[in-house]
Amino acid sequence: MTIHSTVKALDAALAHIQTEWMARTDADDYNLPQRFRQLVEFIRSSPGLDVVGSGVLEFEQDHAPVAVRQVSSRHQDILRFIKRRSVLTT
């Protein structure tokens, strides 16, 4: 799937959402049980946010942890990152 087809699929999904929020994850993502609860709590305590994200714990095929990828919470760092890596900017 190309980035443009991902954007089209997300746009189509957004047309059908009837909830306050939408979570977008990849097909190969595993989400820890507390992930979305923590994100919702953060959103509720931080009015005015449009997009939230979290760090990534990477695994091998055998589920052995490989690396932790943290993203910056600084606004300027996020803007730089999102321009290079996000379907939100295409």
N, C-alpha and C positions, 0 to 999 in steps of 0.2 A: 504494500500500500504506500503510495507516495504521500508526501506532506499535503498536497493539494486535495487528494481524495480523503485524507483524514479530516481536513477542514470542512469539506462538503458533508461528510458524515456527521460531524459535530454540529454543523448548522442545521441539518435535517433533524437531529435529535432535539436541539433547542426549540424547534417549532412545536414539539409535542410535550415538553416538560410543563407540568402543572404544579411544581413544588417551588419552594423558596430558593433552594440551592440545587446545584448539580455537581456531582463528583465525577471527574474524568480520570480513569486509570487505564493502563495498557493491559492487553489480554494476558500477558505473562506476569503481571504484578500479583504479589501476595500482600494482603493488607492485614496488619496485626489487629487484634480485636479492639484495641483502644484507639486506633488511628482516627477514625471519623468522629468519635466522641470528643477527642482532644481538639480536633480541628473546629468542630462546632462550638465548643466552649471558647476557643480563641476568637472565632468570628464574632460571637455574641459579646465578648468583652472588648472588642476593637471595632466600633462602628465605622463605616465608611470604606471598608475594604472591598475590593472588586475580585481579587484573586488571592488564594492562599496555596501554599505548598508545604512540602516537608522534605527531610533528608531521605536518603535511600540506603538500604542495607542490601548489598549484592550477594547472590548465592551462586554456587556451581550447580550443575545438573543433579548432583547427589544431595543437594540442599545444605552443603557446608558453606558457612558464611565466608565471603571473600574480602569484602571491603565495605566501608561506610563512606557514603558521599554526602557531605553536608553542603547545603547552599547558604549563601550569605543572607542575612536579614536586612542588610543596608540597602536603601532604596536605589542608589546609583548602581550598585553591584547587580541588583535584580534587573534593572533596565538593560544593562549590558548583556547579561545572561539571556534574557528573554528574546532579545533581538537575534541571537544566534541559534537558540535551541527550542523555541516554543512555537506550537501551531497557533498560538493566540495572536501572533504578529504577522501572519501571512495573509 
